[in-house]
Amino acid sequence: MSYEHLQDPNAEYTMRDLSAETMGLSRPRSEGRDVEITDVQTAIVDGNYPWTLVRVYTDDGRVGNGEAYWGGAIPEIIERLKPFVVGENPLDIDRLYEHMVQKMSGEGSIAGKDIAAISGVELALHDVAGKILDVPAYQLLGGKYRDEVRTYCDCHTEEEADPDACADEAERVVDDLGYDALKFDLDVPSGHEKDRANRHLRGPEIEHKAEIVEKVTDRVGDKADVAFDCHWAFTAGSAKRLARRLERYDVWWLEDPVPPENHDVQREVTQSTGTPIAVGENVYRTHGQRRLLTEQAADIVAPDVPKVGGMRETAKIATLADMFYVPVAMHNVSSPIGTMASAHVGAAIPNSLALEYHSYELGWWEDLVEEDGLIQDGYMAIPEEPGLGLTLDLDAVEAHLADGETLFDEA
Ligand SMILES: [Mg+2]
């Protein structure tokens, strides 16, 4: 069975169609702005996540780099998106985003992998649009609030359940690497568990987590903000007990203490405690974040730019968050491309709290681009070069390709 009829942008029975042709967009633009997308390609790099790089090519010889959140089938979905953007003007970022979402609606584009794939193209559109207009990507988002975006270092130790080892690593990352913002996992085994499945935290487990928080914040609390991530692990009651137990410490935020599906529970947990609760890396688009904000179920929201819908979608989420006086701490596990795209968003929104950096142990994260010194003492300076301001080092990309992947076909 061929599905080509579902991808024909001119098919008579297509639903709401936002292609330039259907919309009747034919008025010439000023010099140099009548550009068409000719191709979209992907290549997966074997980083500490399978970083899915996305390239958008145009008929004036420009290339835009983007990145989609990692995961199986993302390149295949991007292949399905291609007919909706090839032939289109990459400067119409908003319309092309809505066009892709609409065209993929039958495949589930309210959330999930479709939106991650669309995000990858959306990031690349910002890069190539910036290059066409000769402006940095933050300029496309309305200009900047800050020259540098604060990052926080997601920290790990071999002995993740040892409070002293966590405190030692916190001290090393602050003193040696220069970060003034950190995050540690709190969903680590304590040795007091009786059942791995029921999500309940026994008293000794809560005390073990409190000991990690106490030792880390005692050690670096005067020099750094420290957040703690629970990865959706606990029952509603356990999350409330844990959050209340941590109120005596200076916790930057407690992240995802309960599973993400039941919004009512999330709101109840957040409103039950003075410990700031961050959520939002596992929901998609502004719609996914809407009730977290309008029902005051989050103290901090954590959209992931290459996953949630892209740069403009994250800026829209930030606007909604700002109406509820909520800051944005962007989740991020990306290569330099997705990270820099997130940093441009962080520069352009008023309520940016911090951007995650998740690759400090990798050693070659920055090798993927020709620029270096991307993160200095925990801060990312926003480049003035057009687009995202990064140039992929294709030799480095090729050297780190995931098994079975091939470099972009530039022909
Ligand atoms: Mg998290």
Residues whose N, C-alpha, C, O or C-beta is under 5 A from the ligand:
A	BS01	MG	D229 E255
